[in-house]
Amino acid sequence: MKIKYHKKKNQQTKRTIIHSSSYFYNKQLFAFLIVFIIAVIYLSAFFIYYTPFSPNSVIPETEKNSMKKIPADVKIMLKKQTPIASLSATLHVPILMYHYVEYLQNRTDTERQLLNVNPDIFEKQIETLLADGYTFITAKDLGDIFDGKIPLPTKPVLLTFDDGHWDLDTVVLPILKKYHIKATAYIVPGFIDTNSDSLTTKELQNLIDSGLIDVGAHTVMHVSLKGESLSKAKYEVNTSKTMLEQKYHIHVYSFAYPYGSFDQQTITLVKQVGFTTAASTIPGNNQSPQNRYFLFRVRPGYMTGKALLHYLNQVWPIYKR
């Protein structure tokens, strides 16, 4: 009986030891998993916060995804201030919108092709406009014209370049110098010095020093502003202006909405921070004080000669916008 009792007691002791060990092991494993999960969360947050933003993750601003109509809330505000039909009683000031001016190396990059104009075509477009008597002005000039500070020149036209790609310095600027004409470049300051596709600080300074480039803001990180929270929209609008002015010691007068995306809240913010004009992607060739904060622009594409001149005289119905 003693032998059986001792065997039974020993078995119970073993089971107790095994159970205790298993419990201790499971507790350690649980604690390790908790620590591991916390570490993963913190590391993920670290890399998300500190990894430089890549403009490659930005959706290209093509005709398909850019705003082509005046937002409903803006239309309501316009009707309160003045009948929208009065927008047709405007100045004929075509504003041409460009993104890339280069000879594309990657033929499979269809999105870039949609936004690109070859340098030789761009130069022919300038020659077409000069031969037809157009005068090249900037977005700042247009604001001054609205305010009566300077007179309206003969057949004014604007060249605008969005985002601040490298070809502004190496391709566009030499052509502007050749013909002694001005342009406006809408810069995304958060992209400067961050990737091979965007301007460097030195290149942007070179554009400014040329005296031919009117620098405008295009948000800090190319953010679509329509429907954005007030705090986020305010940061993107205000800070983009401040960053450019403080770093390059310039005055920034004009703003361009990424994707042409804006609403009444955005217009209010643009006015409050001191911009005198803002450019949209809504097609049109006529401008007025009523739409100075959503200037109409056109994409010239590969048109030159008579085709381009006809396009710049085209009239878009106001009510359909």
N, C-alpha and C positions, 0 to 999 in steps of 0.2 A: 504494500500500500504506500509506503514511503517513497519507493522508487517512482511509482505512478504519479504521486503527488508532486515530487520534484520535477518530473518531466513536464507535467502540466504547467507548473509554475514557470519553468524555463521557457516553455512555448509562449506563455502569456507575456513574459518579460521581453522576448524577442519581438513579438508583435507590437508591444509598446514602443520598443526602440525603433522599429521600422516605421511605425506610424509617426513617431516624433521626428524622425529623420525626414520622412516624406513631407510632413507639415512644414519643417524648417526649410526644406528645399523649395517647396512651392511658394513659401513666403519670400524667399530670396529671389526666385524667378519673377514673381509679381512686382517686387520692388525694382528689379532690373528693367522690366518692361516699362514701368512708369517713368523711370529715369531716361530710358531710351527714347520714349515718345516725346518727352519734354525737350530732350536734346535735339531731336529732329525738327520740332516746331521752331525752336530758337535759331537753329542753323538755317532753316528755310527762310525765316524772317530776315536773318542777316544778309543772305545772298540776294533776296528780293530787294532789300533796301539799298545795299551797297553795290550791286552789280550795275554798271553803267547802262543807261537806257539805249536800246538799239533802234534807230530809225527804221531798220529793216522790218520791225514788227508793226510799223505804221501802215495802214491800208493806203495804197496809192490813191490820190485824189483825181479820179477820172470823171468823165462826163456822166457816167452811169450812177455814181454814188455822190455826186455833188448837188447841192440845192439849186433848183431852177425856178422856184416860185417864191413870191413874197409870203412869209409866214402869216397865218391867219390873225394872230394877235397884233402883228405889225400893221396889217391892213386895217384893223379896227382902230388903232391909234391914228393912222393916217387919215381916216375918214372923219375922225373927231377934229383933227387939225385943219385939214383941207381936203376937198374931193380928190379921190385918187386919179381922176381924169386929168387933173392939172399937171400930173407928172409928164404928160405928153408935151406940155409947153415948156420945153427944156433946151439946154445947150447941146449941140451935136458934138460930143466928145467921145469918140471910140476909145475903149481901154482894152488893149490886147493882153491876154493872159498866157504866160509861158511857165514851164517848169524846167525842162531839160533842153539844152542846145548843144548837141554833141553828135558825133558819128558813133552809133551804137555798135559795140563789139559783140554783145550777146543777142543774137537774133531770136532766141527763144523767149526773151523777156518781153512778152507781149504788152504787159501793163506799162512798162517804161516806153515802149514804142508809141503807145497812145498819147503819152505826155511829151514826147520829144519832137523837136524840129531840127533838121540838119543845119549846121552853120551856114552852108552856102544858100539854103532857102531863107534862113533868117536874114542874111545880108540882102538878098533880093527883095524881101519884104520891106526892108528899110529904104532901099533904092526906089521901090514903087511909091512909098509914102512921100519921100522927098520930092520925087518928080511930079507928084500931084499937088504939091504945095502945102503939105501938112507940116505943122510946127510941133516938135516934141516937147511936152511938159511933164511935170512930175505930179504925184498925188498931193504933195504939199502945195504946189502951184494951183491945183484945182481948188483946194480949200481956200486959198487966198483969193481966187477969182470969185468964188461964192460970197466971200466976205467983203468984196469990193476993194481989196488991197492992191490988186494988180489987174490990168485990163485983159480981156479975152483976146488971145492972139488969133491969127488967121489959121483956120482949120486945125485946132488943137487935137493931139492924139497922145495917148500914154502907152508906154511899154512897161508891163509889170511882170516880175519874176517871183514865183512863190517858193518858199522853203529854204533857199540859200544853198544850192548845190555848187560844187567845186567849179563847174563850167562858167559860172558868173565871172570869175576872175580870169580864167585862162582862155575862154572862148568869147564870151559876150563883151567884156570890157574892151578888148582890142578893137572890136567892130564898132563899139560906141565911140571910141577915140578916133577911129578912122573917119567917121562921119560927123564928129563933134555934136553928138546928140545925148540927151539925158534919159534916164529911166528910173523906175522905182523897184527896189528889191525888198520883198517881205520876208524877213528873217525869223527863223525859229532859234532863239538864243540857246536853248537847251541842247541843240544839235551841234553847235560849234565845237570843233576839236574832238568830237566823240567818235567819228567814223570816217572812212575814206570817201564817202559820197558827199559829205558836207564841207562847207568852207572851214578853214582854220582861222584862228584869231588874226594871224598875219595877212591872210588873203582878204578877209573882210575889211581890215584896216586899209589895205591897198585900194579896195573899192571906194571907201570913204574918202581917202586922200585924193582920188582922181577928180573929185568935185562933180562927177557926172551921175553919181548914184544917190538917190534919195532913199534912205533906209527906213522901212516901215517894220512894224511888229506883226508876228503871225502866231501868237501864243508862245508859251514857254516850251511845250512839248507836243505841238501839233494836235491839239485836243478839239474835238467837235463840241461846240458850245451850246447848241440848241437843246433846251431841256436840262442843262447841267445845273447842279446845285449852285446857289448864290456864292458860297464860299469858294468853291472850285473855280467857277467862272471868273470871279473877281481876282483870284490869284493868277490865273492864266493871262488875263487881260492886263492887269496892273503891273505884274512882275515882268512880263515880257518887255514892256516899255522901260521900266526901271533898269533892268539888266543891260539893255543896249545903250541907254543914255549914260549910265555910270561907268561902264567899261570902256566905251569908245568916245566919251565926252562929246556927244551929239544931242540934238533935239529930234525926237521921233514924233512925227505928226500924223502918220497914217497907220491904219490897222487892216489886216485882211483875215477873214474868217476861214479857218481850215474847213475844207469841204464846202465852203460857202455857208456853213451852218450857223444860224443865229436866230434870235428871237427878240422880243421887246426888252427883256431883262439884259441881254447882251448889249443892245444898242445903248441902253441907259448907262451901263458900266463904261462903255467906250467913250461916251460923252463926258462922264464924270472924271475920268482920268486925264482928259485933255487932248484926245485925238481930234483932229479936225475933219477927217474923212475915214471911211472904212469901206473896203472892197468886198463884194459878194461874188458868187459865180452865176448869178441870174443873168441870162443873156440880154444884151441891149447895147445900143450905141449912143443913147441920149442920157444926159445927167441933169440933175436939178438940186437945189437946196433941200427939197423934200426927200431925196434919196441919197444924200451925201453920206449917210451911214450905212448904205448898202448899194454902193456904186455898181452899176451893171458892167459886166465884162464879156468879151467874146474870145473864143479860142481860134486863132488864125490858121492853125494846122499848117498845111503845106501850100496854102493859097498864095499866089503872087499876081502881079499885074492887074488886069481888069477884073478878074475873079475876086481878088482881095478887096479892091476898091468898091465893087458892087456889094460885097458882104458887109463892109463898114458903113454902107448907106442903108442897109436893111433896117426896117422898123419892126419892132416886136410889139404886139398889142398889149397895152398896159393891163386891161381887165383880165386877160388870160394868165397873168402872172400872179 
